[in-house]
Each structure stands twice: as structure tokens, then as C-alpha cells.
Amino acid sequence: MSNHSKRALTADDLKRINVVSDPQLKPDGSAFAFVSTVANDDNDYTSQLFLQSLEDAQPRQWTFGDAKNIHPRFSPDGNMMVFQSDRSGVPQLWLVHTDGGEAKQLTTFKNGAVDPEWSPDGKRIIFNAPLEEQDDVSKQRELSEDERKKEKEEKSKQPLVVNRLKYKSDVKGFHDDKRTQLVQYDLETETFEQLTTAPTHHHLEDIAPDGKHILFSANLDEDEDYELTNDLYLLNLSTKETTMLTNGNGQYGNARFSPNGEKVACFGHEFAYKGATLNDLYIFDIASGERTCLSDKWDFQLGDAMIGDTRMGQSEAGPVWNANGTHLLFLGTDSGATSLYQVDLSGEWSMVYENNNHVFGFANNNDALVLGISNPTEPGNFYQLNRDGQVTQLTDVNRKFLNDVALSEPETLTFQANDGWQIQGWLLRPYGFEQGKKYPFILEVHGGPHAMYGQTFFHEMQLLAAKGYVVLYTNPRGSHGYGQEFVNACRADYGGSDYTDLMAAVDYALENYDFIDHDRLGVTGGSYGGFMTNWIVGHTNRFKAAVTQRCISNWLSFYGVSDIGYFFAKWELGKSLLEDPQALWNFSPLKYAENMETPLLIVHGEKDYRCPIEQGEQLFITLKQLRKEVEFVRFPDANHELSRSGKPDMRIERLQHITRWFEQYL
């Protein structure tokens, strides 16, 4: 089918995209389970579990109904699977036989139970549960829907008493007295035991091969409210004794026991460049406590730093041991792609799979290796990586969608910044592109700023191309994928060389692509990209339309209203509010409002606690009073994640407002 016989993508197509995640191999390596997430008719998402043999191209659906069924984990003998489902109202743990039958509910915890893992003998399941200090795990009862409603109503009539610095967060909203604790379920006696009690959040990392110790991450320091550190701890299950593996100076996670239980591998760093610090890969020797850094000579980000708008659900990023404990597998982020790497215990790394695309997850055991891969014209599927390095496609979850819709293949560009640095970007040609015709142009700026655009599926970019725009997206300095110096280079220089990198990208596109109409340029971005959109229209009038999303306009107020403001301003701008308010004002796009001549649409979620809506309000009121061309669209109940995991109808409406604005002014 030629591209021209396919129709243009629409905003509504967002509801047709099937997002797969979290591949889990059966212990014998013969089959794998995965999660499939789609929008449903209730303006929400449904996640189902599927099981598929590696010999078979047909996945078998395992769960049904309108629930979110996620986190499938096989028992060590492969006969059972535990998973997490909110079918009863809040996430609880359910157990099902792998040869079929009805799932059995294991937990009825009032506030839910999440992230289950099996003990190596298959007799226990350990999980995370939000608990209050006086909660008894043996007497947990799930509330009915009416009881939950009533409790919510009661709570909404009560004042919120705040005495912590970290009292809210973007996705969770206002915090309460619940803390995530580790709980153990015994399948034989059907009893629960609470394993941790400290007044802080605990996260289960792994269970030792002999089943006697648990690895968890937490901040157990009494100054926890003022710190962003996260340490690794060993918990002895018989004595309940806790041993700290790390040193209290860093942030550690993705931790795993080696197959013999003598070592722990993890990602982590010690904030050398604050939020712009690359992850390192550490090995801890449990007996001696000695720490080895395998990655101290590397200069790329470990894990997956790719940005997209259709990646829902967690997948494995590593480090994961091979069966005999000689190597570790992990994802790495480099030059607009994520790939699968392996490293031996001396720090020698090599590429296991690299194809200039987005490996978003993997699963390995018994020589079987399953990869989750997305690229700009494919939202994502699972593939088996064979011994010869070739991949065999296992799933084809978006075939119907891809058969209908034309997608634009990006062209990779590399250009020189003002100071000679190499900057990478991608250009999408519009749907139905014709040589000799002139097209309007949109520059997209990513958030973070320490993240990366690249070779993954991006519905928003494809939609703009489908609407007839040339779309340019780039990784200016501050982005991941180009080493430590590059990702650190925008700190204390927001609106400096990051801004000139973006302008150099536009200049390069205009010089090299004669089909771009120089008089019809647009710009948009979210979060840091929203800050940068505001900055751009305050410093140049070359754009004829701009859309700023979940933006920052005033760093002085951001300091006190954002869930991260109290540390982020200092980390990223080099100054905090009380140290140098003038510096924060100089970095604030609001200061330059009088220079803004570009028609500006401000898009913001009412419940955004990362870049709170007052950031959009201040900019709107200032521009409106200055009688500038400005409009403000406020999304009820939407947080900072609106474009990625907001309600499907809201996401579509957001896209319609963006395209409407560009149509009106370009």
C-alpha cells in the first residue's frame, strides 16, 4: 500500500494506538507475558495481560473487562502468575494459573497493593503497600465504592494541615500520612506480614536468590524531608535487621542481586551535576560492602531517556544479570536512540542490539531475549533477539492502525551551533508532500530539559505533519544522548546557548530545505519546552504563532509553588529565591512580556503541580493587559502529564487547540 493511498493521521487516532509494555519471560523461556494498554469508551485506559509462546505469532488474551491489569510476574515454576489489577476499585494483587481459569484476589488492602514479586521458592509474594502507622496488615478490608466516595467527600470538607516540605507531587496530588511499606504474603497459610515500618516510603528492589534477604530502596534519614537521596538497604527476613549498602550521598535504584546472591548491581549517581548527572552502573559486594563503578569511563546516559507521547506502562531498563552472573544487560541512551548493551565485571561494554530506534524494554532468561522496540513509524512491538543478532517480530498490535494511516519518516540532521558544537535534530515532511510547494513550519522543543527526542513514535509530531506542516525537533544542549558536558551545558544558562542552538536549528532548516515558507514559522513546547517557547517569543519576532504548554513564566513564584521548585531553581539556574531574586527574574520570560509580538496560545492543566497553572495565568494576564494576541486554555483535572497519560478526550482536545491556533496564524 503506497503512502498516498493511506489517509492522514488525526488527533482521534490517539485512541486507536495500542501501547505494549513490561515483557516478562516464563522461567523456562518458552513464552512471555506483556501488558497492552488502549483507550476505552469511558474516556480512560484499559490494560490487559497477554501471553504468547515464542514459537507462535498469536498472543492469547488473559484478562478482560475495563480494568488496568498490569505487572504480570510468573512464579518460579511457571505454573502461576501474580499481577496487579484495579478491577475491584483500587489496585490489588490477583493470582491466576498459567493454564487458565479464574483469577483469585489475594489482597483486600484499604489503600491497595502494588508491584508484587515472588520469593525464589515460590512460597511467598512480597509487595509494596501504602499504609498508615497504625494499620494492621492482617485486618485489611477494601472499601466499597460508596464508602470510598463518602470518605473522599469527608476529606474534601477538612482543612489540609501541612508540616512537610514535600507535601505534594504532580501525579499524586497532596500527600497524606500513608507511607509505602513492604509486606510479605505466605501462599500456604494465606497470611500477611509487614516487613518495614519506618515513616518513609520503601520500594521493593529485589529478593535474594536464597530468599533470606530483601533489597529495598528508601531514605531512612531523619532529614529525609529535606533530601533527595535514595539509598539501598538489605533486610534480613529472619532477624528484621536492616543494613545500608550505599552511603547516603546519592540516588540509587534498579537494583538486582547477582545469581549467586553475593553482589548487587544498580544504577545511581551522587548529584555531581545535580539533576543533569548521568547515571552510573555500580556493583556492591555484599560481604565486604565494597562498591565498584563499572561506568566511570563511559560518557552516555544509562537507562531510557527518550521522550514520546505514547509510552504508557513501565518496562525493564536494567541492569539485569545474565544466568551465570558474568555480564549485565541494560538500556543506554545515545544520539537520539536507545539500545541494549552488556558489560562484564571489569567494565568492558559492548552493544547487544542497536538499530537507531527506541528499545523501551527487554526480558531475558534461558538464552531467550525479548525486546520492546518502537520507531517513528511504529508505536511499539515485541521482538525476539536471536543468537546471530537478528530480530524476529513476535507481535503486531497496531497493524490495523498502520494499514490505514500515512506516517512521515524523519530525516536526521546534524548542524553546528554558534560555538561549533554539533547539534542533532529530525525533520518531518508534511503529508502528501509535493516538490516545488511551500509549507508552513513548526519547531518543537522538548521538556526536561535533561531528556531526549529521537527515533521513537510521537503522535503529536506526526499529527502536525499530517496537518501540512514541516516539523523540526532537536536536542539542544541540556539534552541527554551526547555526554555529560552536553547535558550539563544549559545549567545556569537557560535562554542562553540553548536558545541559540534552537535558532541555529531553524536557520539550518531554512537554508537547506527550500520547501519551507520563511514567513510562516511556528513554535511549541511543554514544561521546559514551554519555558523556552515563552523565552523565544520574548527574544525574537521571527515566529508567526506560538503555543506554550505547561510552561514556566516566572521563576520567582515557581520556587514556592512547584512540587520541585524549592530545589530545581537552584539546581538549574544556579541561584535560589533568597540568594538572588534578580537572577531568577532575569531568567523569567515574564520579564520580557512587552517584547512579545507573536500570537500566543497558553495551554495548561488545572492540577499541574510541577509547573502550576499560575505560571500560565501570570503570562496570560500580563499579555492580555498589554493588549497582545493571547488565549488561555485551562484543562480541568489535568496534571503535568496531560499530553502523555491524561484522559484520552482531554489529550485529543489539547491537540485540536494546538492545531487550531497554528491554522489560524500560519
TIKE-169366 format. One line per field, with one value per residue (C-alpha): x negated, y negated, z; residue in one letter; residue number from 0. Coordinates in steps of 0.02 Angstrom, whole numbers, plus 50000, padded with zeros to 5 digits. Layout:
<atoms>
xx <- X_...
yy <- Y_...
zz <- Z_...
res <- A_...
n <- NUM_...
</atoms>
This chain:
<atoms>
xx <- 50000_49919_49915_50027_50167_50169_50261_50185_50169_50297_50300_50432_50310_50233_50375_50328_50147_50109_49963_49869_49752_49672_49621_49596_49521_49585_49447_49417_49401_49539_49665_49685_49820_49845_49962_50067_50146_50281_50405_50581_50757_50758_50629_50498_50373_50388_50234_50242_50119_50072_49972_49879_49769_49605_49649_49817_49869_50036_50043_50177_50277_50279_50378_50538_50655_50621_50484_50300_50216_50028_49863_49875_49747_49725_49698_49525_49602_49701_49868_49941_49941_49970_50025_50095_50272_50389_50544_50609_50585_50405_50251_50244_50147_50225_50164_50201_50147_50047_50151_50306_50452_50519_50402_50410_50396_50253_50259_50400_50291_50387_50263_50212_50062_49937_49779_49780_49626_49605_49485_49365_49452_49621_49699_49711_49754_49677_49756_49773_49924_49970_50005_50042_49940_50074_50131_50136_50095_50192_50353_50356_50527_50560_50690_50843_50868_50995_50878_50737_50849_50905_50726_50675_50819_50775_50593_50641_50728_50575_50431_50263_50132_49960_49796_49680_49577_49626_49814_49872_49817_49880_49962_50011_50076_50074_49986_50058_49990_49981_49808_49764_49711_49652_49771_49750_49890_49873_49967_49981_50051_50132_50063_49980_49827_49772_49583_49545_49618_49508_49609_49544_49579_49497_49481_49450_49299_49263_49266_49104_49084_49084_49243_49167_49139_49236_49160_49259_49230_49282_49220_49215_49125_49214_49183_49273_49396_49252_49155_49174_49061_49120_49017_49011_49040_49033_49168_49133_49302_49272_49193_49278_49108_49077_48904_48867_48771_48749_48676_48818_48748_48838_48991_48992_49117_49145_49052_49031_48947_48822_48874_48762_48827_48652_48666_48792_48794_48885_48898_48859_48766_48712_48780_48611_48707_48870_49017_48904_48794_48775_48818_48676_48679_48619_48581_48587_48500_48618_48489_48360_48477_48354_48425_48360_48413_48413_48456_48331_48250_48415_48500_48680_48841_48888_49072_49203_49212_49318_49470_49631_49817_49874_49766_49879_49826_49657_49531_49362_49214_49084_48958_49006_48884_48860_48889_48710_48675_48533_48623_48758_48884_48952_49025_48922_48971_48860_48879_49068_49080_49089_49002_48968_48792_48698_48549_48434_48375_48216_48317_48294_48457_48523_48681_48807_48936_48927_49033_49057_49228_49306_49282_49406_49388_49319_49333_49202_49182_49128_49047_49214_49208_49365_49352_49486_49447_49528_49477_49551_49675_49713_49785_49705_49697_49601_49461_49351_49166_49083_48905_48848_48905_49059_49231_49392_49554_49668_49817_49907_50026_50052_50068_50245_50197_50037_50127_50245_50133_49988_49841_49693_49517_49400_49241_49095_48996_48837_48787_48663_48710_48637_48488_48456_48546_48635_48824_48938_49118_49253_49366_49535_49607_49794_49924_49944_49780_49756_49592_49599_49733_49702_49757_49776_49653_49662_49516_49549_49448_49441_49461_49341_49228_49123_49212_49201_49303_49262_49309_49473_49656_49727_49912_49906_49762_49848_50012_49930_49850_50021_50095_49973_49827_49642_49596_49422_49373_49196_49090_49010_48877_48953_49023_48970_48884_48724_48622_48602_48532_48675_48817_48744_48715_48882_48873_48861_48879_49066_49110_48926_48840_48991_49092_48959_48946_49133_49119_48969_49080_49214_49082_49010_49182_49224_49057_49065_49248_49321_49498_49512_49608_49496_49646_49747_49646_49723_49651_49717_49655_49705_49631_49451_49508_49646_49519_49415_49566_49601_49417_49411_49562_49490_49325_49371_49520_49475_49617_49794_49879_49831_49912_49838_49887_49873_49746_49636_49651_49591_49452_49480_49652_49607_49486_49630_49773_49696_49677_49492_49470_49376_49227_49250_49219_49053_49004_49044_49018_48879_48973_49117_49251_49172_48995_49027_49207_49141_49056_49218_49312_49183_49215_49404_49493_49622_49489_49488_49679_49677_49567_49688_49772_49807_49989_49976_50091_50063_50115_50113_50185_50278_50198_50019_49911_49747_49771_49927_50061_50019_49868_49987_50103_49968_49914_50092_50145_49986_50002_50189_50166_50034_50169_50065_50137_50156_50276_50278_50348_50364_50390_50493_50420_50265_50090_49917_49939_50089_50005_49939_50065_50208_50388_50400_50534_50431_50274_50370_50445_50272_50209_50359_50325_50141_50182_50323_50203_50072_50205_50269_50100_49992
yy <- 50000_49835_49692_49588_49715_49702_49564_49425_49457_49369_49316_49452_49586_49570_49683_49818_49840_49997_49971_50127_50135_50243_50405_50549_50715_50878_50960_51095_50961_51037_50894_50717_50609_50424_50279_50197_50026_49943_49802_49864_49794_49722_49588_49688_49828_50016_50125_50311_50454_50564_50724_50778_50927_50882_51012_50933_50769_50761_50684_50753_50625_50667_50530_50444_50304_50119_50130_50090_50261_50237_50302_50488_50597_50785_50899_50984_51147_51052_51126_50969_50784_50641_50474_50307_50254_50112_50212_50205_50015_49992_50090_50261_50421_50565_50742_50847_51020_51009_51148_51039_51021_50879_50758_50760_50599_50607_50436_50325_50185_50024_49920_50055_50167_50149_50216_50399_50511_50697_50772_50894_51045_50986_50993_50806_50647_50483_50318_50132_50063_49885_49899_49783_49800_49895_50008_50195_50295_50447_50345_50251_50226_50146_50007_50019_49888_49797_49799_49731_49593_49547_49544_49430_49312_49306_49270_49129_49040_49047_48922_48994_48974_48959_48975_49052_48977_49121_49108_49127_49204_49187_49355_49399_49227_49182_49311_49388_49491_49653_49723_49865_50017_50191_50333_50522_50642_50827_50931_51085_51001_50857_50733_50563_50496_50314_50308_50121_49986_49829_49670_49656_49734_49904_49978_50164_50187_50375_50535_50632_50799_50892_50799_50741_50557_50419_50272_50110_49926_49786_49633_49683_49524_49412_49266_49361_49217_49102_49226_49304_49451_49631_49772_49961_50072_50258_50327_50493_50580_50685_50552_50400_50316_50180_50147_49996_50035_49858_49704_49579_49461_49517_49582_49769_49887_50027_50139_50327_50472_50572_50755_50816_50680_50612_50448_50312_50211_50045_49877_49721_49558_49434_49271_49212_49108_49103_49155_49162_49301_49456_49622_49738_49927_49990_50162_50188_50336_50386_50470_50330_50184_50131_50028_50034_49914_50005_49849_49718_49709_49705_49547_49592_49600_49769_49813_49743_49552_49550_49436_49488_49464_49646_49742_49792_49927_49969_50083_50150_50031_50135_50179_50362_50507_50648_50825_50860_50686_50640_50498_50367_50309_50132_49998_49846_49679_49608_49490_49499_49688_49813_49980_50138_50152_50280_50260_50382_50358_50269_50130_50186_50148_50200_50174_50318_50233_50065_50008_49820_49841_49846_50003_49967_50129_50306_50475_50612_50788_50960_50885_50807_50618_50516_50331_50198_50083_49925_49814_49655_49751_49894_49864_50022_50212_50357_50447_50595_50561_50716_50776_50707_50532_50536_50494_50591_50495_50575_50456_50343_50248_50092_50172_50106_49929_49932_50003_49852_49707_49624_49581_49469_49542_49417_49356_49342_49179_49126_48944_48831_48718_48542_48606_48756_48889_49022_49025_49165_49148_49225_49155_49223_49179_49145_49272_49277_49181_49106_49041_48856_48815_48705_48766_48685_48743_48788_48803_48923_48901_49045_49035_49090_49011_49165_49287_49332_49325_49465_49617_49661_49646_49473_49448_49257_49235_49350_49255_49087_49165_49238_49063_48999_48932_48962_49016_48992_49065_49058_49094_48928_48926_48985_49140_49319_49425_49327_49349_49267_49099_49077_49119_49003_48859_48770_48758_48576_48527_48551_48444_48430_48557_48675_48535_48500_48689_48689_48533_48612_48765_48656_48563_48728_48794_48633_48636_48820_48854_48739_48802_48710_48545_48421_48312_48450_48513_48581_48642_48750_48849_48910_48889_48832_48826_48709_48600_48598_48557_48408_48358_48370_48257_48134_48126_48137_48096_48220_48339_48301_48414_48499_48624_48635_48789_48822_48682_48585_48396_48333_48419_48310_48385_48557_48577_48585_48663_48808_48978_48967_48777_48767_48863_48854_48666_48680_48838_48772_48584_48584_48469_48487_48358_48284_48288_48186_48142_48029_48178_48277_48127_48111_48294_48267_48249_48138_48002_47990_47988_47815_47883_48024_47991_48172_48230_48348_48490_48542_48723_48779_48913_48853_48990_48967_48963_48974_48810_48745_48656_48488_48489_48484_48361_48232_48234_48226_48079_47982_48007_47976_47813_47764_47797_47933_48077_48212_48350_48463_48642_48722_48911_48966_49107_49119_49128_49108_49275_49215_49245_49417_49502_49378_49428_49476_49344_49208_49259_49251_49082_49017_49068_48987_48821_48827_48864_48735_48599_48640_48649_48478_48390_48491
zz <- 50000_49950_50073_49959_49965_50155_50245_50351_50538_50651_50833_50865_50807_50980_51039_50913_50967_51065_51185_51242_51392_51528_51437_51560_51505_51577_51683_51550_51415_51307_51316_51376_51453_51418_51453_51317_51352_51246_51270_51313_51288_51464_51422_51516_51479_51492_51517_51481_51503_51356_51348_51193_51152_51067_50934_50899_50817_50908_51082_51198_51297_51482_51566_51513_51568_51590_51721_51723_51736_51746_51820_51773_51864_51838_51987_51985_51920_51786_51843_51920_51886_52007_51938_51993_51947_51996_51945_52125_52138_52196_52138_52222_52191_52096_52062_51908_51846_51685_51609_51627_51746_51852_51940_52130_52231_52358_52441_52502_52569_52601_52502_52380_52350_52206_52121_52178_52162_52201_52326_52239_52320_52254_52429_52463_52370_52426_52375_52413_52505_52561_52748_52893_53052_53149_53006_53039_52882_52944_52959_52794_52715_52547_52549_52439_52304_52413_52563_52455_52389_52564_52629_52485_52521_52707_52664_52546_52691_52803_52801_52748_52885_52806_52901_52772_52631_52516_52542_52361_52199_52023_51989_52168_52220_52406_52513_52671_52815_52716_52679_52561_52662_52612_52650_52631_52587_52629_52498_52610_52766_52669_52797_52784_52874_52871_52844_52861_52973_52959_52924_52746_52576_52544_52371_52341_52227_52230_52332_52363_52270_52438_52490_52655_52615_52529_52438_52452_52421_52538_52629_52813_52867_52993_52874_52734_52704_52655_52549_52377_52415_52397_52472_52453_52605_52641_52754_52842_52841_52997_53110_53027_53035_52904_52828_52721_52561_52495_52579_52598_52465_52309_52221_52184_52104_51976_52098_52074_52163_52062_52029_52173_52289_52328_52232_52194_52032_52019_51932_52032_52047_52181_52107_52040_51912_52012_51900_51747_51817_51708_51791_51837_51850_52019_52088_52277_52356_52497_52611_52605_52567_52431_52289_52109_51973_51805_51704_51763_51590_51492_51431_51392_51493_51565_51554_51436_51423_51264_51257_51171_51199_51183_51307_51449_51570_51644_51559_51613_51585_51680_51745_51736_51765_51641_51706_51764_51835_51715_51624_51648_51518_51518_51405_51358_51281_51145_50995_50979_51003_51146_51127_51226_51299_51400_51515_51603_51782_51726_51643_51461_51373_51203_51103_51105_50994_50906_50760_50779_50859_51032_51135_51276_51373_51375_51460_51464_51532_51470_51314_51264_51242_51205_51158_51155_51008_50939_50793_50717_50609_50730_50906_50975_50966_51041_50950_50990_50976_50903_50934_50765_50814_50701_50769_50737_50760_50890_50899_50776_50889_50781_50609_50577_50626_50522_50370_50372_50412_50322_50436_50398_50406_50491_50409_50531_50527_50613_50613_50701_50845_50857_50956_50843_50948_50846_50872_50812_50753_50644_50509_50458_50288_50280_50224_50034_50013_49838_49770_49724_49853_50007_50178_50350_50482_50668_50790_50936_51097_51223_51411_51545_51490_51531_51413_51229_51069_50949_50847_50930_50885_50927_50888_50909_50785_50660_50681_50640_50485_50439_50453_50322_50425_50410_50588_50662_50831_50900_51054_51104_51240_51404_51317_51355_51223_51195_51354_51524_51467_51342_51462_51594_51474_51495_51684_51743_51559_51524_51374_51327_51215_51224_51141_51009_50973_50931_50823_50732_50700_50620_50516_50457_50406_50312_50220_50171_50135_50002_50031_50200_50193_50287_50330_50414_50562_50722_50887_51029_51179_51352_51527_51496_51313_51371_51461_51302_51192_51306_51302_51111_51082_51209_51114_50929_50819_50682_50730_50672_50801_50964_51083_51259_51360_51548_51548_51667_51652_51822_51918_52073_52105_52033_52180_52304_52206_52107_52191_52141_52145_52309_52238_52049_52030_52121_52028_51855_51868_51998_52118_52239_52279_52435_52366_52210_52163_52024_51939_51944_51870_51730_51685_51686_51517_51604_51618_51427_51402_51324_51182_51142_50974_50923_50943_51092_51148_51330_51368_51550_51666_51822_51930_51868_52024_51928_51833_51921_51821_51899_51783_51634_51723_51755_51574_51509_51620_51580_51392_51394_51488_51361_51228_51145_51043_51176_51227_51381_51379_51552_51564_51716_51823_51711_51785_51707_51617_51513_51344_51390_51504_51528_51491_51305_51266_51350_51255_51091_51135_51179_51007_50924_51011_50958_50776_50776_50835_50704_50568_50620_50619_50497
res <- M_S_N_H_S_K_R_A_L_T_A_D_D_L_K_R_I_N_V_V_S_D_P_Q_L_K_P_D_G_S_A_F_A_F_V_S_T_V_A_N_D_D_N_D_Y_T_S_Q_L_F_L_Q_S_L_E_D_A_Q_P_R_Q_W_T_F_G_D_A_K_N_I_H_P_R_F_S_P_D_G_N_M_M_V_F_Q_S_D_R_S_G_V_P_Q_L_W_L_V_H_T_D_G_G_E_A_K_Q_L_T_T_F_K_N_G_A_V_D_P_E_W_S_P_D_G_K_R_I_I_F_N_A_P_L_E_E_Q_D_D_V_S_K_Q_R_E_L_S_E_D_E_R_K_K_E_K_E_E_K_S_K_Q_P_L_V_V_N_R_L_K_Y_K_S_D_V_K_G_F_H_D_D_K_R_T_Q_L_V_Q_Y_D_L_E_T_E_T_F_E_Q_L_T_T_A_P_T_H_H_H_L_E_D_I_A_P_D_G_K_H_I_L_F_S_A_N_L_D_E_D_E_D_Y_E_L_T_N_D_L_Y_L_L_N_L_S_T_K_E_T_T_M_L_T_N_G_N_G_Q_Y_G_N_A_R_F_S_P_N_G_E_K_V_A_C_F_G_H_E_F_A_Y_K_G_A_T_L_N_D_L_Y_I_F_D_I_A_S_G_E_R_T_C_L_S_D_K_W_D_F_Q_L_G_D_A_M_I_G_D_T_R_M_G_Q_S_E_A_G_P_V_W_N_A_N_G_T_H_L_L_F_L_G_T_D_S_G_A_T_S_L_Y_Q_V_D_L_S_G_E_W_S_M_V_Y_E_N_N_N_H_V_F_G_F_A_N_N_N_D_A_L_V_L_G_I_S_N_P_T_E_P_G_N_F_Y_Q_L_N_R_D_G_Q_V_T_Q_L_T_D_V_N_R_K_F_L_N_D_V_A_L_S_E_P_E_T_L_T_F_Q_A_N_D_G_W_Q_I_Q_G_W_L_L_R_P_Y_G_F_E_Q_G_K_K_Y_P_F_I_L_E_V_H_G_G_P_H_A_M_Y_G_Q_T_F_F_H_E_M_Q_L_L_A_A_K_G_Y_V_V_L_Y_T_N_P_R_G_S_H_G_Y_G_Q_E_F_V_N_A_C_R_A_D_Y_G_G_S_D_Y_T_D_L_M_A_A_V_D_Y_A_L_E_N_Y_D_F_I_D_H_D_R_L_G_V_T_G_G_S_Y_G_G_F_M_T_N_W_I_V_G_H_T_N_R_F_K_A_A_V_T_Q_R_C_I_S_N_W_L_S_F_Y_G_V_S_D_I_G_Y_F_F_A_K_W_E_L_G_K_S_L_L_E_D_P_Q_A_L_W_N_F_S_P_L_K_Y_A_E_N_M_E_T_P_L_L_I_V_H_G_E_K_D_Y_R_C_P_I_E_Q_G_E_Q_L_F_I_T_L_K_Q_L_R_K_E_V_E_F_V_R_F_P_D_A_N_H_E_L_S_R_S_G_K_P_D_M_R_I_E_R_L_Q_H_I_T_R_W_F_E_Q_Y_L
n <- 0_1_2_3_4_5_6_7_8_9_10_11_12_13_14_15_16_17_18_19_20_21_22_23_24_25_26_27_28_29_30_31_32_33_34_35_36_37_38_39_40_41_42_43_44_45_46_47_48_49_50_51_52_53_54_55_56_57_58_59_60_61_62_63_64_65_66_67_68_69_70_71_72_73_74_75_76_77_78_79_80_81_82_83_84_85_86_87_88_89_90_91_92_93_94_95_96_97_98_99_100_101_102_103_104_105_106_107_108_109_110_111_112_113_114_115_116_117_118_119_120_121_122_123_124_125_126_127_128_129_130_131_132_133_134_135_136_137_138_139_140_141_142_143_144_145_146_147_148_149_150_151_152_153_154_155_156_157_158_159_160_161_162_163_164_165_166_167_168_169_170_171_172_173_174_175_176_177_178_179_180_181_182_183_184_185_186_187_188_189_190_191_192_193_194_195_196_197_198_199_200_201_202_203_204_205_206_207_208_209_210_211_212_213_214_215_216_217_218_219_220_221_222_223_224_225_226_227_228_229_230_231_232_233_234_235_236_237_238_239_240_241_242_243_244_245_246_247_248_249_250_251_252_253_254_255_256_257_258_259_260_261_262_263_264_265_266_267_268_269_270_271_272_273_274_275_276_277_278_279_280_281_282_283_284_285_286_287_288_289_290_291_292_293_294_295_296_297_298_299_300_301_302_303_304_305_306_307_308_309_310_311_312_313_314_315_316_317_318_319_320_321_322_323_324_325_326_327_328_329_330_331_332_333_334_335_336_337_338_339_340_341_342_343_344_345_346_347_348_349_350_351_352_353_354_355_356_357_358_359_360_361_362_363_364_365_366_367_368_369_370_371_372_373_374_375_376_377_378_379_380_381_382_383_384_385_386_387_388_389_390_391_392_393_394_395_396_397_398_399_400_401_402_403_404_405_406_407_408_409_410_411_412_413_414_415_416_417_418_419_420_421_422_423_424_425_426_427_428_429_430_431_432_433_434_435_436_437_438_439_440_441_442_443_444_445_446_447_448_449_450_451_452_453_454_455_456_457_458_459_460_461_462_463_464_465_466_467_468_469_470_471_472_473_474_475_476_477_478_479_480_481_482_483_484_485_486_487_488_489_490_491_492_493_494_495_496_497_498_499_500_501_502_503_504_505_506_507_508_509_510_511_512_513_514_515_516_517_518_519_520_521_522_523_524_525_526_527_528_529_530_531_532_533_534_535_536_537_538_539_540_541_542_543_544_545_546_547_548_549_550_551_552_553_554_555_556_557_558_559_560_561_562_563_564_565_566_567_568_569_570_571_572_573_574_575_576_577_578_579_580_581_582_583_584_585_586_587_588_589_590_591_592_593_594_595_596_597_598_599_600_601_602_603_604_605_606_607_608_609_610_611_612_613_614_615_616_617_618_619_620_621_622_623_624_625_626_627_628_629_630_631_632_633_634_635_636_637_638_639_640_641_642_643_644_645_646_647_648_649_650_651_652_653_654_655_656_657_658_659_660_661_662_663_664_665
</atoms>
